[in-house]
Amino acid sequence: MAVFINMLPYMNRIDDCQELLERWSGGLEISMDGPNWLEPLNWSSEFKRFEGHPGPLSVHSPIWELNLASARFEVIRNYSYEVYKECLAWSAHIGAEQMVLHPSLYSTPLFLRKESQYWSKENLKRLGDEAQRLGIDLAVENVGFGDTALFDEEEFVQLFDEIPTITALIDVGHSFINGWDTPKVLKSLGHRLSAVHLHDNDGTLDLHQPIGEGKIEWEPIWQALGGMKHSFRSILEYQFDTPVDKVLEHAALAQRKLPRHTTEQSV
């Protein structure tokens, strides 16, 4: 199935994820930032927790202290590229279908926005080529709020026409906070959309609430996704400590809301 559960609810208590693994045989999205986001992770050791899981795997590459778009510091963007290249190799090694990537460090104000876009695109092109060589879907996520957003909605859609070796991941919560017309963006991306991050919020803070607990109007989003003519991954990305029963209930909701061809085929 192409419904995935991101491991975010267990970031502060990763050893408690065993109940989810016993009850869920669908997709998993594994964070390479690791438990608690506190320190670099021994990725090979951590993966042993998920070995043998019957469902498909997605990898969310690291976020913090990495910035492909750094316009002021070449060493930062070059180092970030090398880290993400290593992440692609690890994703291929564990048999993941997809690696999710942030095109910039979304907590960093973009004083040099056009220059930052340029360097992000240059690195995305290089990583897209590497992902294609490895057989990994490199899914680039819309990130940032206000002056930390590297691309507006039109620029984000255009990105995937410019770089054919990458695909789009729309984070519905991020889109809502930035005032994007999410159904329109989804339709504009069409077959370039490979995944969505599903969660809710109040329109101001990135709360990662379960669907229906925030202010997002979901029916137009379900309709846009239901109209897709290709397969894609629907990934629940819920906040820390969301109960496993709630996560599984909403995974079933996503399966009901999406047409059969979007939940039973891989991208």
Stockholm file with secondary structure:
# STOCKHOLM 1.0

chainA/1-267         MAVFINMLPYMNRIDDCQELLERWSGGLEISMDGPNWLEPLNWSSEFKRFEGHPGPLSVHSPIWELNLASARFEVIRNYSYEVYKECLAWSAHIGAEQMVLHPSLYSTPLFLRKESQYWSKENLKRLGDEAQRLGIDLAVENVGFGDTALFDEEEFVQLFDEIPTITALIDVGHSFINGWDTPKVLKSLGHRLSAVHLHDNDGTLDLHQPIGEGKIEWEPIWQALGGMKHSFRSILEYQFDTPVDKVLEHAALAQRKLPRHTTEQSV
#=GR chainA/1-267 SS CCEEEESGGGTTCGGGGHHHHHHCCSEEEEETTCGGGCSCCCHHHHHTTTTTCSSCEEEECCCTTCCTTCSSCHHHHHHHHHHHHHHHHHHHHTTCSEEEECSSCTTSCCTTHHHHHHHHHHHHHHHHHHHHHHTCEEEEECCCCGGGCSSCHHHHHHHHHHCTTCEEEEEHHHHHHTTCCHHHHHHHHGGGEEEEEECBCCSSSCCCBCTTSSSCCHHHHHHHHHTCSSCCEEEECCCTTCCHHHHHHHHHHHHHHSCHHHHSSCC
#=GC SS_cons         CCEEEESGGGTTCGGGGHHHHHHCCSEEEEETTCGGGCSCCCHHHHHTTTTTCSSCEEEECCCTTCCTTCSSCHHHHHHHHHHHHHHHHHHHHTTCSEEEECSSCTTSCCTTHHHHHHHHHHHHHHHHHHHHHHTCEEEEECCCCGGGCSSCHHHHHHHHHHCTTCEEEEEHHHHHHTTCCHHHHHHHHGGGEEEEEECBCCSSSCCCBCTTSSSCCHHHHHHHHHTCSSCCEEEECCCTTCCHHHHHHHHHHHHHHSCHHHHSSCC
//
